């Protein structure tokens, strides 16, 4: 899914949904990266280039780059409902 450029990430790709957790990867578009509330931040290959990977559990709200709030609202067997909005 595509997010606004000022969030510092390119399109977010869901890479796995298991046991109520959603694994995601995204290329970086800015010079830095921070995450609070979910695990991750390690380097991955995303969209053919460098990026970050992170995992969020159902009901967990994360803040990414102090600009984007991401919440895993619900997980199902092969799909998840995510809420993404500006911080604030």
N, C-alpha and C positions, 0 to 999 in steps of 0.2 A: 504494500500500500504506500502511496506517495504521501509525504508529509511536507509542510512548508519548509522552504530552504533555511529560514532563520532558526529552525530547530537543530541545525548542525548535522543532520543525517539525510542520506539519500533514501530511496524507497526501502521500507522495512519488509523483510521476507520472513514469514513464519516457516521455520525449518522442521519443527516437530511439536506434537501435542501429546503429552503422556502424563498420566497420574495427576491431572489437575494443574499441570504446568505447561506453559507455552515457551518454546525456545524460538528466539528471533535473531536475525542478523541484518545489518545495514551498513552500507558504505558511509564513511565520514565525509562531510563536505566542508567542515571547518577545521581549525588548527588544534582543537582540544576536544576532550570528551569526559563527561562525568555522569555517574548514575547513582541514585540513592533509592533504596526500597526494593530493588531486585538484585539478583546475583548476576555477575558477568562483568563485561568490560574487556574481556580478552580479545586478542586479535583473531580475525577470521578472514577468509576470502569471501567477498560479497560482491556480486555483479562484476566479477572478473578482476577486482582490485582489492585493496585493503579495506577492512572494516572492523566492526565490533560485533560480538555476540553477547546476548544476555537472555536470562530465563526469569520469567515472572509467574508466580502461582496465582491461582484463582483467588480473587478478593484482594490481591496485592496492588497497591498504587505505587508507582515509581515516578521520580522526577529525573529527567534526562537533560543534561546540559543547562540546567536551571531555566529551561525554556519550555519543555514539553512534559505534560503529565500523561502517563499511560497506565491504564488499569485493565486487568483481565477480569471482565465482568462474569463470564461463564465459559466453561470448557465442556465440550461434548466429545464423542469418540474421535471424530476427524475434523472438528471445527471449533472455533473459539470466537467469543464476542469480546472485542477490545474497545475501550473508550480512550480516545486520544484528543487532548485539548491543550490550549496554552496554559502555562502555569499562572496562577493568580486568580 
